Amino acid sequence: MTASVTHLYTYPIKSTIGNSSTSASVMQRGLQYDRQWGVFDKDGVAVTGRKFQDLLRVGTQVSDGNLRISLDGEPVFNVAVAPASSEELPARVFSGNTHGIPLQKEIDSWFSDLLQHECRLLHMPAAITRPVLAKHAGQEGDAMNYADQCPILLVSEASMDDLNGKLDEAIDHRHFRPNIVISGNAAFAEDTWKHIRVGDCTFMINQSCERCVFTTINPDSRLKHPRQEPLRTLLTYRRNAKGGPIFGVHMTARDLGMIRVGDKVEVLA
């Protein structure tokens, strides 16, 4: 059976609600606009949904050169994609040090009030380069926005079915915050791939994705699972060499272009 794309998602502001679409432009740093903005605390450390679940109330849309921010579906801000400021502030996403451009003090205050934590919204323009680290199989020239380790995350419905067969209560792929969801492959076959073609694009598989507590947070209710699922079950049969729970694969684009729901997934190596 041939695998194909079933869902595409972007998260313009890191850790906020994912946007589902039928097509996406694949750029050097991942899907267009994906995690191009991030919320950071006063020390420049990324503020994420792992600790601040109210970020999952925040929606985003990028169109006509503007970033639109909403809360619980109600519009709040509409600002230019390219900030007027040229001020670069330090930013850190786990072990990756980088920078970002602040947007507006009003937006910073709004996020600080929402999360009850002093923070600011930063944008990563093309002029700022954040490399994919060698320890995550990054090669010279590989870069990303504010994603954790690599530009693109792929998961498969077959792997979801395998996991759900071991859970008391099924979850869906949104718990894993993927960019690309596929179906038609064997469960966890994606772990063995090195290079794939989807639509106009080719991708290198960097590594299996080690999962964190964010996967235990229901994307709709924003509540943590009382028994730490699916991490608890993944740890029983899906571990990397360090013992961490894994699900899905990180990728870096090689040939850029468009991908669409329905595109076939061709395994090149």
LOLOTI-369363 format. One line per field, with one value per atom (N, C-alpha, C): residue number from 1; atom name; chain; residue in one letter; x, y, z. Coordinates in steps of 0.05 Angstrom, whole numbers. Example, Ala and Ser with C-alpha at 12.3 -4.5 7.8 and 13.67 -1.06 7.14 Angstrom:
LOLOTI-369363
seq <- (1,1,1,2,2,2) .
atom <- (N,CA,C,N,CA,C) .
mol <- (A,A,A,A,A,A) .
type <- (A,A,A,S,S,S) .
u <- (264,246,264,257,273,258) .
v <- (-114,-90,-66,-45,-21,1) .
w <- (156,156,156,142,143,157) .
***
This chain:
LOLOTI-369363
seq <- (1,1,1,2,2,2,3,3,3,4,4,4,5,5,5,6,6,6,7,7,7,8,8,8,9,9,9,10,10,10,11,11,11,12,12,12,13,13,13,14,14,14,15,15,15,16,16,16,17,17,17,18,18,18,19,19,19,20,20,20,21,21,21,22,22,22,23,23,23,24,24,24,25,25,25,26,26,26,27,27,27,28,28,28,29,29,29,30,30,30,31,31,31,32,32,32,33,33,33,34,34,34,35,35,35,36,36,36,37,37,37,38,38,38,39,39,39,40,40,40,41,41,41,42,42,42,43,43,43,44,44,44,45,45,45,46,46,46,47,47,47,48,48,48,49,49,49,50,50,50,51,51,51,52,52,52,53,53,53,54,54,54,55,55,55,56,56,56,57,57,57,58,58,58,59,59,59,60,60,60,61,61,61,62,62,62,63,63,63,64,64,64,65,65,65,66,66,66,67,67,67,68,68,68,69,69,69,70,70,70,71,71,71,72,72,72,73,73,73,74,74,74,75,75,75,76,76,76,77,77,77,78,78,78,79,79,79,80,80,80,81,81,81,82,82,82,83,83,83,84,84,84,85,85,85,86,86,86,87,87,87,88,88,88,89,89,89,90,90,90,91,91,91,92,92,92,93,93,93,94,94,94,95,95,95,96,96,96,97,97,97,98,98,98,99,99,99,100,100,100,101,101,101,102,102,102,103,103,103,104,104,104,105,105,105,106,106,106,107,107,107,108,108,108,109,109,109,110,110,110,111,111,111,112,112,112,113,113,113,114,114,114,115,115,115,116,116,116,117,117,117,118,118,118,119,119,119,120,120,120,121,121,121,122,122,122,123,123,123,124,124,124,125,125,125,126,126,126,127,127,127,128,128,128,129,129,129,130,130,130,131,131,131,132,132,132,133,133,133,134,134,134,135,135,135,136,136,136,137,137,137,138,138,138,139,139,139,140,140,140,141,141,141,142,142,142,143,143,143,144,144,144,145,145,145,146,146,146,147,147,147,148,148,148,149,149,149,150,150,150,151,151,151,152,152,152,153,153,153,154,154,154,155,155,155,156,156,156,157,157,157,158,158,158,159,159,159,160,160,160,161,161,161,162,162,162,163,163,163,164,164,164,165,165,165,166,166,166,167,167,167,168,168,168,169,169,169,170,170,170,171,171,171,172,172,172,173,173,173,174,174,174,175,175,175,176,176,176,177,177,177,178,178,178,179,179,179,180,180,180,181,181,181,182,182,182,183,183,183,184,184,184,185,185,185,186,186,186,187,187,187,188,188,188,189,189,189,190,190,190,191,191,191,192,192,192,193,193,193,194,194,194,195,195,195,196,196,196,197,197,197,198,198,198,199,199,199,200,200,200,201,201,201,202,202,202,203,203,203,204,204,204,205,205,205,206,206,206,207,207,207,208,208,208,209,209,209,210,210,210,211,211,211,212,212,212,213,213,213,214,214,214,215,215,215,216,216,216,217,217,217,218,218,218,219,219,219,220,220,220,221,221,221,222,222,222,223,223,223,224,224,224,225,225,225,226,226,226,227,227,227,228,228,228,229,229,229,230,230,230,231,231,231,232,232,232,233,233,233,234,234,234,235,235,235,236,236,236,237,237,237,238,238,238,239,239,239,240,240,240,241,241,241,242,242,242,243,243,243,244,244,244,245,245,245,246,246,246,247,247,247,248,248,248,249,249,249,250,250,250,251,251,251,252,252,252,253,253,253,254,254,254,255,255,255,256,256,256,257,257,257,258,258,258,259,259,259,260,260,260,261,261,261,262,262,262,263,263,263,264,264,264,265,265,265,266,266,266,267,267,267,268,268,268,269,269,269) .
atom <- (N,CA,C,N,CA,C,N,CA,C,N,CA,C,N,CA,C,N,CA,C,N,CA,C,N,CA,C,N,CA,C,N,CA,C,N,CA,C,N,CA,C,N,CA,C,N,CA,C,N,CA,C,N,CA,C,N,CA,C,N,CA,C,N,CA,C,N,CA,C,N,CA,C,N,CA,C,N,CA,C,N,CA,C,N,CA,C,N,CA,C,N,CA,C,N,CA,C,N,CA,C,N,CA,C,N,CA,C,N,CA,C,N,CA,C,N,CA,C,N,CA,C,N,CA,C,N,CA,C,N,CA,C,N,CA,C,N,CA,C,N,CA,C,N,CA,C,N,CA,C,N,CA,C,N,CA,C,N,CA,C,N,CA,C,N,CA,C,N,CA,C,N,CA,C,N,CA,C,N,CA,C,N,CA,C,N,CA,C,N,CA,C,N,CA,C,N,CA,C,N,CA,C,N,CA,C,N,CA,C,N,CA,C,N,CA,C,N,CA,C,N,CA,C,N,CA,C,N,CA,C,N,CA,C,N,CA,C,N,CA,C,N,CA,C,N,CA,C,N,CA,C,N,CA,C,N,CA,C,N,CA,C,N,CA,C,N,CA,C,N,CA,C,N,CA,C,N,CA,C,N,CA,C,N,CA,C,N,CA,C,N,CA,C,N,CA,C,N,CA,C,N,CA,C,N,CA,C,N,CA,C,N,CA,C,N,CA,C,N,CA,C,N,CA,C,N,CA,C,N,CA,C,N,CA,C,N,CA,C,N,CA,C,N,CA,C,N,CA,C,N,CA,C,N,CA,C,N,CA,C,N,CA,C,N,CA,C,N,CA,C,N,CA,C,N,CA,C,N,CA,C,N,CA,C,N,CA,C,N,CA,C,N,CA,C,N,CA,C,N,CA,C,N,CA,C,N,CA,C,N,CA,C,N,CA,C,N,CA,C,N,CA,C,N,CA,C,N,CA,C,N,CA,C,N,CA,C,N,CA,C,N,CA,C,N,CA,C,N,CA,C,N,CA,C,N,CA,C,N,CA,C,N,CA,C,N,CA,C,N,CA,C,N,CA,C,N,CA,C,N,CA,C,N,CA,C,N,CA,C,N,CA,C,N,CA,C,N,CA,C,N,CA,C,N,CA,C,N,CA,C,N,CA,C,N,CA,C,N,CA,C,N,CA,C,N,CA,C,N,CA,C,N,CA,C,N,CA,C,N,CA,C,N,CA,C,N,CA,C,N,CA,C,N,CA,C,N,CA,C,N,CA,C,N,CA,C,N,CA,C,N,CA,C,N,CA,C,N,CA,C,N,CA,C,N,CA,C,N,CA,C,N,CA,C,N,CA,C,N,CA,C,N,CA,C,N,CA,C,N,CA,C,N,CA,C,N,CA,C,N,CA,C,N,CA,C,N,CA,C,N,CA,C,N,CA,C,N,CA,C,N,CA,C,N,CA,C,N,CA,C,N,CA,C,N,CA,C,N,CA,C,N,CA,C,N,CA,C,N,CA,C,N,CA,C,N,CA,C,N,CA,C,N,CA,C,N,CA,C,N,CA,C,N,CA,C,N,CA,C,N,CA,C,N,CA,C,N,CA,C,N,CA,C,N,CA,C,N,CA,C,N,CA,C,N,CA,C,N,CA,C,N,CA,C,N,CA,C,N,CA,C,N,CA,C,N,CA,C,N,CA,C,N,CA,C,N,CA,C,N,CA,C,N,CA,C,N,CA,C,N,CA,C,N,CA,C,N,CA,C,N,CA,C,N,CA,C,N,CA,C,N,CA,C,N,CA,C,N,CA,C,N,CA,C,N,CA,C,N,CA,C,N,CA,C,N,CA,C,N,CA,C,N,CA,C,N,CA,C,N,CA,C,N,CA,C,N,CA,C,N,CA,C,N,CA,C,N,CA,C,N,CA,C,N,CA,C,N,CA,C,N,CA,C,N,CA,C,N,CA,C,N,CA,C,N,CA,C,N,CA,C,N,CA,C,N,CA,C,N,CA,C,N,CA,C,N,CA,C,N,CA,C,N,CA,C,N,CA,C,N,CA,C,N,CA,C,N,CA,C,N,CA,C,N,CA,C,N,CA,C,N,CA,C,N,CA,C,N,CA,C) .
mol <- (A,A,A,A,A,A,A,A,A,A,A,A,A,A,A,A,A,A,A,A,A,A,A,A,A,A,A,A,A,A,A,A,A,A,A,A,A,A,A,A,A,A,A,A,A,A,A,A,A,A,A,A,A,A,A,A,A,A,A,A,A,A,A,A,A,A,A,A,A,A,A,A,A,A,A,A,A,A,A,A,A,A,A,A,A,A,A,A,A,A,A,A,A,A,A,A,A,A,A,A,A,A,A,A,A,A,A,A,A,A,A,A,A,A,A,A,A,A,A,A,A,A,A,A,A,A,A,A,A,A,A,A,A,A,A,A,A,A,A,A,A,A,A,A,A,A,A,A,A,A,A,A,A,A,A,A,A,A,A,A,A,A,A,A,A,A,A,A,A,A,A,A,A,A,A,A,A,A,A,A,A,A,A,A,A,A,A,A,A,A,A,A,A,A,A,A,A,A,A,A,A,A,A,A,A,A,A,A,A,A,A,A,A,A,A,A,A,A,A,A,A,A,A,A,A,A,A,A,A,A,A,A,A,A,A,A,A,A,A,A,A,A,A,A,A,A,A,A,A,A,A,A,A,A,A,A,A,A,A,A,A,A,A,A,A,A,A,A,A,A,A,A,A,A,A,A,A,A,A,A,A,A,A,A,A,A,A,A,A,A,A,A,A,A,A,A,A,A,A,A,A,A,A,A,A,A,A,A,A,A,A,A,A,A,A,A,A,A,A,A,A,A,A,A,A,A,A,A,A,A,A,A,A,A,A,A,A,A,A,A,A,A,A,A,A,A,A,A,A,A,A,A,A,A,A,A,A,A,A,A,A,A,A,A,A,A,A,A,A,A,A,A,A,A,A,A,A,A,A,A,A,A,A,A,A,A,A,A,A,A,A,A,A,A,A,A,A,A,A,A,A,A,A,A,A,A,A,A,A,A,A,A,A,A,A,A,A,A,A,A,A,A,A,A,A,A,A,A,A,A,A,A,A,A,A,A,A,A,A,A,A,A,A,A,A,A,A,A,A,A,A,A,A,A,A,A,A,A,A,A,A,A,A,A,A,A,A,A,A,A,A,A,A,A,A,A,A,A,A,A,A,A,A,A,A,A,A,A,A,A,A,A,A,A,A,A,A,A,A,A,A,A,A,A,A,A,A,A,A,A,A,A,A,A,A,A,A,A,A,A,A,A,A,A,A,A,A,A,A,A,A,A,A,A,A,A,A,A,A,A,A,A,A,A,A,A,A,A,A,A,A,A,A,A,A,A,A,A,A,A,A,A,A,A,A,A,A,A,A,A,A,A,A,A,A,A,A,A,A,A,A,A,A,A,A,A,A,A,A,A,A,A,A,A,A,A,A,A,A,A,A,A,A,A,A,A,A,A,A,A,A,A,A,A,A,A,A,A,A,A,A,A,A,A,A,A,A,A,A,A,A,A,A,A,A,A,A,A,A,A,A,A,A,A,A,A,A,A,A,A,A,A,A,A,A,A,A,A,A,A,A,A,A,A,A,A,A,A,A,A,A,A,A,A,A,A,A,A,A,A,A,A,A,A,A,A,A,A,A,A,A,A,A,A,A,A,A,A,A,A,A,A,A,A,A,A,A,A,A,A,A,A,A,A,A,A,A,A,A,A,A,A,A,A,A,A,A,A,A,A,A,A,A,A,A,A,A,A,A,A,A,A,A,A,A,A,A,A,A,A,A,A,A,A,A,A,A,A,A,A,A,A,A,A,A,A,A,A,A,A,A,A,A,A,A,A,A,A,A,A,A,A,A,A,A,A,A,A,A,A,A,A,A,A,A,A,A,A,A,A,A,A,A,A,A,A,A) .
type <- (M,M,M,T,T,T,A,A,A,S,S,S,V,V,V,T,T,T,H,H,H,L,L,L,Y,Y,Y,T,T,T,Y,Y,Y,P,P,P,I,I,I,K,K,K,S,S,S,T,T,T,I,I,I,G,G,G,N,N,N,S,S,S,S,S,S,T,T,T,S,S,S,A,A,A,S,S,S,V,V,V,M,M,M,Q,Q,Q,R,R,R,G,G,G,L,L,L,Q,Q,Q,Y,Y,Y,D,D,D,R,R,R,Q,Q,Q,W,W,W,G,G,G,V,V,V,F,F,F,D,D,D,K,K,K,D,D,D,G,G,G,V,V,V,A,A,A,V,V,V,T,T,T,G,G,G,R,R,R,K,K,K,F,F,F,Q,Q,Q,D,D,D,L,L,L,L,L,L,R,R,R,V,V,V,G,G,G,T,T,T,Q,Q,Q,V,V,V,S,S,S,D,D,D,G,G,G,N,N,N,L,L,L,R,R,R,I,I,I,S,S,S,L,L,L,D,D,D,G,G,G,E,E,E,P,P,P,V,V,V,F,F,F,N,N,N,V,V,V,A,A,A,V,V,V,A,A,A,P,P,P,A,A,A,S,S,S,S,S,S,E,E,E,E,E,E,L,L,L,P,P,P,A,A,A,R,R,R,V,V,V,F,F,F,S,S,S,G,G,G,N,N,N,T,T,T,H,H,H,G,G,G,I,I,I,P,P,P,L,L,L,Q,Q,Q,K,K,K,E,E,E,I,I,I,D,D,D,S,S,S,W,W,W,F,F,F,S,S,S,D,D,D,L,L,L,L,L,L,Q,Q,Q,H,H,H,E,E,E,C,C,C,R,R,R,L,L,L,L,L,L,H,H,H,M,M,M,P,P,P,A,A,A,A,A,A,I,I,I,T,T,T,R,R,R,P,P,P,V,V,V,L,L,L,A,A,A,K,K,K,H,H,H,A,A,A,G,G,G,Q,Q,Q,E,E,E,G,G,G,D,D,D,A,A,A,M,M,M,N,N,N,Y,Y,Y,A,A,A,D,D,D,Q,Q,Q,C,C,C,P,P,P,I,I,I,L,L,L,L,L,L,V,V,V,S,S,S,E,E,E,A,A,A,S,S,S,M,M,M,D,D,D,D,D,D,L,L,L,N,N,N,G,G,G,K,K,K,L,L,L,D,D,D,E,E,E,A,A,A,I,I,I,D,D,D,H,H,H,R,R,R,H,H,H,F,F,F,R,R,R,P,P,P,N,N,N,I,I,I,V,V,V,I,I,I,S,S,S,G,G,G,N,N,N,A,A,A,A,A,A,F,F,F,A,A,A,E,E,E,D,D,D,T,T,T,W,W,W,K,K,K,H,H,H,I,I,I,R,R,R,V,V,V,G,G,G,D,D,D,C,C,C,T,T,T,F,F,F,M,M,M,I,I,I,N,N,N,Q,Q,Q,S,S,S,C,C,C,E,E,E,R,R,R,C,C,C,V,V,V,F,F,F,T,T,T,T,T,T,I,I,I,N,N,N,P,P,P,D,D,D,S,S,S,R,R,R,L,L,L,K,K,K,H,H,H,P,P,P,R,R,R,Q,Q,Q,E,E,E,P,P,P,L,L,L,R,R,R,T,T,T,L,L,L,L,L,L,T,T,T,Y,Y,Y,R,R,R,R,R,R,N,N,N,A,A,A,K,K,K,G,G,G,G,G,G,P,P,P,I,I,I,F,F,F,G,G,G,V,V,V,H,H,H,M,M,M,T,T,T,A,A,A,R,R,R,D,D,D,L,L,L,G,G,G,M,M,M,I,I,I,R,R,R,V,V,V,G,G,G,D,D,D,K,K,K,V,V,V,E,E,E,V,V,V,L,L,L,A,A,A) .
u <- (17,0,18,10,25,16,35,29,22,6,-1,-6,-6,-11,-40,-47,-75,-80,-60,-64,-38,-41,-18,-24,-5,-9,15,9,29,21,41,37,52,41,56,69,54,66,71,95,102,83,74,57,28,20,-8,-24,-49,-66,-55,-56,-46,-67,-57,-74,-73,-96,-98,-102,-89,-91,-90,-98,-97,-71,-56,-30,-11,14,34,59,71,96,119,137,159,183,193,215,240,262,287,283,268,265,240,227,203,179,155,131,129,120,119,104,117,107,107,114,112,132,122,138,157,148,164,163,143,141,142,151,151,148,138,135,159,172,196,194,207,205,226,228,246,275,281,309,314,293,296,292,281,276,248,246,220,199,175,152,134,129,114,90,74,50,56,81,87,79,84,78,55,51,31,10,-9,-29,-48,-50,-68,-58,-33,-25,-42,-54,-72,-99,-103,-128,-122,-97,-89,-88,-103,-103,-88,-78,-64,-72,-71,-74,-55,-42,-24,-35,-42,-53,-50,-47,-45,-24,-2,21,16,-4,-10,-12,-4,-8,-32,-53,-77,-76,-80,-79,-107,-117,-143,-141,-161,-164,-191,-192,-218,-235,-222,-236,-242,-237,-243,-218,-219,-196,-185,-159,-146,-127,-108,-88,-87,-80,-74,-50,-27,-2,13,30,46,65,67,85,113,122,150,149,161,160,175,165,178,205,208,233,255,280,303,319,308,321,321,345,347,351,334,336,344,360,368,344,345,324,336,324,335,312,315,296,312,308,324,354,369,398,405,386,392,389,411,411,407,390,384,375,361,351,323,310,284,279,260,252,226,224,199,179,153,131,120,104,92,91,95,93,65,45,17,13,25,23,38,61,77,60,48,32,8,-4,-27,-19,2,12,20,32,40,16,-5,-30,-43,-44,-57,-43,-17,-2,6,1,10,40,54,83,95,115,126,139,129,140,136,146,144,143,131,129,151,166,188,183,194,192,220,222,248,248,261,263,284,285,304,333,337,365,377,360,369,370,393,397,400,383,385,391,415,422,409,405,398,423,424,449,458,484,495,485,480,471,443,429,403,405,429,435,433,435,436,461,458,481,486,508,515,493,484,462,434,431,404,397,373,364,334,325,297,289,263,253,254,231,231,222,223,217,238,232,249,277,277,303,307,286,287,263,265,244,217,215,190,186,161,155,134,139,120,111,85,75,56,51,34,10,-12,-37,-34,-18,-14,0,19,32,13,-4,-24,-43,-51,-69,-55,-30,-15,-14,-8,-7,-35,-55,-82,-92,-82,-89,-79,-60,-48,-58,-73,-83,-111,-118,-146,-165,-155,-172,-156,-167,-153,-148,-126,-120,-117,-114,-109,-82,-75,-48,-42,-62,-58,-42,-43,-28,2,10,39,47,29,35,52,42,58,54,72,68,55,64,55,45,20,9,4,12,10,-6,-16,-29,-21,-25,-19,7,24,49,44,64,63,70,59,64,94,103,131,151,141,159,175,164,177,204,206,231,255,249,271,278,262,267,291,305,327,320,307,299,272,254,228,222,203,193,163,154,125,119,101,95,120,125,148,174,172,193,206,232,245,254,256,263,283,301,319,307,306,297,321,318,340,342,318,319,290,287,261,257,233,227,222,239,235,213,193,169,171,155,155,127,124,99,77,84,64,45,54,37,15,19,-2,-24,-22,-41,-62,-87,-108,-110,-108,-108,-135,-156,-182,-188,-185,-191,-168,-143,-119,-112,-124,-118,-97,-80,-60,-73,-64,-75,-66,-85,-79,-58,-55,-35,-12,-8,15,15,-9,-10,-10,3,13,42,55,84,88,70,73,73,55,54,77,84,107,132,136,160,161,139,139,148,148,157,168,171,181,201,227,248,271,285,309,333,357,381,385,375,378,355,336,313,289,290,268,245,220,198,198,194,195,169,162,139,142,141,144,174,178,206,209,233,241,253,247,257,268,285,294,290,279,273,299,300,322,314,293,282,256,255,232,210,186,163,137,117,91,85,71,60,31,15,-14,-25,-48,-62,-69,-63,-68,-42,-21,5,15,27,39,65,72,98,115,137,155,180,186,211,234,253,277,300,301,323,315) .
v <- (-24,0,25,45,70,90,101,122,148,164,191,210,235,256,259,259,262,289,301,326,342,369,387,408,415,434,453,478,497,510,520,533,559,580,605,615,616,622,595,590,565,559,534,524,533,548,555,535,541,522,518,493,487,494,504,510,487,476,455,467,456,466,443,448,427,428,450,452,469,467,482,486,509,515,507,490,480,498,511,529,516,529,518,513,530,527,512,499,484,494,486,496,526,540,570,579,598,611,593,568,550,559,565,572,595,613,637,658,654,671,654,665,650,669,658,673,666,686,683,699,689,703,725,739,762,755,729,720,709,710,701,671,658,629,624,605,599,592,603,597,579,555,535,524,509,497,475,466,446,455,481,493,512,526,547,538,522,510,531,555,575,584,577,583,568,545,530,543,566,582,602,605,626,615,628,621,641,632,650,645,666,664,684,675,693,697,721,727,757,763,791,807,793,806,812,800,805,779,781,760,767,750,755,736,748,732,733,710,708,693,697,683,670,644,629,636,641,646,675,693,721,737,754,769,787,789,806,826,816,833,826,846,843,860,847,862,853,870,864,840,822,799,808,828,839,861,858,879,904,927,952,955,943,945,928,936,920,911,916,908,878,866,837,831,813,805,776,769,741,722,698,679,651,634,607,587,567,544,520,512,490,496,479,484,502,511,527,557,572,600,615,635,650,678,691,718,721,744,750,780,788,816,820,839,843,857,851,863,888,885,908,904,925,923,915,924,916,886,874,845,831,842,830,831,854,857,838,834,816,788,778,751,748,769,768,765,780,778,751,741,716,693,693,671,676,701,709,703,712,707,728,743,764,752,761,750,769,762,778,760,771,756,765,746,752,739,752,743,736,714,708,714,736,743,726,729,713,720,745,754,739,727,712,683,670,642,626,606,587,559,549,524,500,479,453,440,434,425,398,394,369,345,349,327,318,334,327,321,315,307,331,355,378,379,388,390,420,426,454,467,490,505,498,477,470,490,501,521,517,531,528,554,556,578,571,572,566,538,520,492,481,459,450,441,423,411,411,407,405,419,425,442,429,403,390,364,359,334,319,294,276,254,248,224,209,184,168,157,155,145,116,100,72,70,88,88,97,116,125,102,86,64,43,38,19,28,54,65,65,73,74,46,25,-2,-10,5,-1,18,39,58,51,58,54,73,97,117,128,126,135,165,173,201,204,229,233,246,249,257,286,302,329,331,310,309,312,304,303,327,345,371,367,350,345,368,369,385,369,344,326,300,292,267,250,225,207,182,168,142,123,97,78,63,71,56,37,19,2,18,10,24,27,51,58,53,48,45,71,94,119,121,105,105,94,79,66,82,103,118,137,143,162,187,182,204,197,217,213,236,230,251,254,279,285,308,305,326,335,361,373,370,360,364,337,339,316,324,304,309,289,298,280,275,250,243,247,264,270,250,244,228,222,202,198,220,228,251,241,250,244,262,249,264,274,295,308,309,322,324,338,353,367,347,323,303,293,298,289,309,332,354,352,350,348,375,375,400,415,402,415,425,407,414,428,424,435,422,399,385,364,360,339,312,291,265,256,246,239,217,201,179,183,208,214,199,193,181,202,197,171,164,182,177,151,145,121,96,95,72,72,95,96,85,91,82,51,38,9,-5,10,-3,15,41,59,78,69,84,88,111,115,105,109,98,109,133,146,137,122,113,131,152,171,160,167,158,172,157,168,163,182,179,200,191,209,214,227,233,262,272,299,298,319,320,348,349,374,373,394,395,397,383,384,398,388,402,416,442,458,460,468,470,468,456,454,424,420,394,398,376,378,353,356,332,315,289,271,264,279,273,246,231,206,210,191,191,169,177,159,156,132,127,124,142,142,126,124,108,102) .
w <- (0,0,0,-15,-17,4,18,38,25,38,27,51,44,65,71,97,105,119,131,145,144,143,145,167,183,204,206,213,221,247,261,288,287,275,271,296,319,345,359,367,380,404,405,427,426,405,404,386,382,367,339,330,303,281,259,236,216,210,190,162,142,115,95,71,50,34,37,23,40,34,49,31,35,21,39,28,43,38,60,58,71,69,81,111,124,154,162,143,149,134,142,129,133,113,114,139,153,177,202,199,222,244,267,291,284,268,261,283,301,325,350,372,397,420,442,467,485,495,511,537,558,584,585,607,609,606,610,606,578,561,534,530,551,549,538,520,508,528,526,542,525,535,518,533,518,529,548,551,571,599,604,630,629,606,604,583,593,576,563,575,563,536,528,501,481,489,472,468,480,475,453,445,426,398,380,352,335,312,294,265,250,221,208,186,171,144,137,110,104,78,70,84,91,104,133,145,173,189,214,234,251,250,266,290,314,339,351,359,372,398,415,440,442,445,445,421,398,373,368,388,385,378,357,348,370,372,392,379,362,349,320,304,276,270,266,263,238,228,205,210,190,193,198,184,188,208,232,252,242,251,244,257,281,296,283,288,279,304,327,352,355,359,363,393,403,431,432,452,455,461,450,454,456,472,474,474,457,455,464,489,501,497,484,482,458,443,420,425,424,428,401,402,377,385,367,372,361,366,354,355,340,338,353,372,386,368,374,357,370,391,403,434,449,478,487,471,478,476,457,454,476,483,505,531,536,561,560,537,535,541,529,535,564,576,604,622,615,631,628,603,597,613,613,624,653,662,690,693,673,672,653,662,645,620,597,572,549,526,502,478,456,431,413,402,384,357,336,309,299,283,271,242,234,206,191,165,149,156,167,173,197,213,236,229,232,225,250,254,276,264,267,254,268,253,264,274,300,312,302,302,292,308,334,350,343,327,316,286,277,249,230,241,223,206,182,164,157,146,140,123,133,119,129,144,155,177,175,194,201,221,229,244,249,265,295,309,337,344,325,331,351,365,386,376,357,348,318,303,274,262,236,224,221,216,208,224,232,246,231,225,211,230,230,245,226,232,215,230,215,227,235,220,227,254,259,285,307,301,320,327,307,312,330,325,341,370,374,401,414,400,411,419,405,413,440,450,476,498,491,510,519,543,553,539,532,519,495,471,447,447,435,430,400,391,363,358,333,326,335,341,350,376,392,417,411,387,380,364,358,344,319,301,276,256,236,212,190,187,166,178,170,179,154,155,132,140,121,125,103,107,86,89,108,113,137,141,164,189,212,237,242,247,254,231,207,184,181,188,184,199,221,236,219,199,183,158,152,127,131,109,109,92,69,51,39,37,24,5,-13,-31,-25,-23,-19,-38,-57,-76,-90,-90,-104,-87,-63,-44,-36,-28,-16,12,30,58,67,85,99,127,135,162,181,200,219,241,254,278,286,303,317,337,341,359,387,406,434,445,458,466,494,500,526,537,560,574,558,538,522,509,503,491,510,536,555,559,546,549,526,534,514,499,472,458,459,466,468,497,516,544,558,547,558,585,591,616,612,632,631,638,624,629,657,673,701,705,684,685,666,657,640,614,603,577,555,532,523,530,546,552,567,586,602,584,565,547,527,516,498,511,537,551,553,550,552,526,503,478,457,463,443,457,458,471,452,455,439,456,445,458,486,491,517,536,526,543,541,525,523,505,510,493,466,445,418,403,386,368,346,321,298,292,269,260,253,260,252,224,208,181,174,154,142,112,101,72,56,34,15,-11,-25,-48,-39,-44,-34,-54,-45,-63,-47,-60,-47,-40,-18,-12,-6,-11,-9,3,17,26,2,4,-18,-33,-29,-42,-33,-52,-45,-31,-14,0,-12,-25,-38,-21,-12,3,-16,-13,-31,-20,6,19,48) .
***
